[in-house]
Amino acid sequence: MKGAVPMNKDTLLYIECSPRKKRSVSKKIAEIFLQAYQKKHPESLIHKIDIWDLKLPEYDETTVDAKFKIMSGSEFSMEEKSRWQAVEAVFDDFHNAGKYLFSIPMWNFSIPYKLKHYIDVITQPGMTFRTTPGGYEGLLSGRKAAVIYASGGRYDSAPLNAYDMQTAYMELWLKFIGIESVSSIHAAPLTWSPAEKDEAIENAMREAASLAEKF
């Protein structure tokens, strides 16, 4: 595997995960964050990825075979090399940033499948983590992430907190790859009543603007 591109601590990578565009609550709150962040950090570069417009490599048999052949130094075909270079290109774009912002709607108590596909592509040994005698070590230390979650219900207390695999998965994954500084904003509930929805969005927007100034 080739060496990763260096981290640029002044680059914020914004990963937009809702297909609803102008109707998306998570996107709307992220835009408030980005406005406040850009005002506070005019020198920072903001790079946006819309997960629904991103052409992700398929993690199929050929790509998996390429991974193990290249990792082990075995002979590989040009097709396998091309497949693995597509994985590295997605990873390099992620690795270059020093800060991350995600805007994520809850889908069936978890994350959208497009985001899961993205995570599966970049979560590779030697790239985002490595194995050690004591377990796993994340390789993206020194970075920070902010995650904006949007959900129809509230899942911050028992018994409904058991349903929230959205927050649990993202926090586990970010810490697994070495990002220990993770801030969360929850816009919820969005389907219980119009008044509760409006209040949830307003509260999340205030949190987003405040967090952005310290991020």
Protein Blocks (a to p, Z undefined) as FASTA:
>chain_A
ZZdddddfkbccdddfbfklmmpmklmmmmmmmmmmmmmmmmbccddddfklpccddddf
klmmmmmmmmnopacdfklmmmmmmmmmmmmmmmmpmbdcdddddeehiacfklmmmmmm
mmcghilpccdfklpadfkghiacddddddfbdckbcfklmmmmmlmmmmmmmmmnopab
ccddddddfklbmklmmmmmmmmmmmmmmmmmmZZ
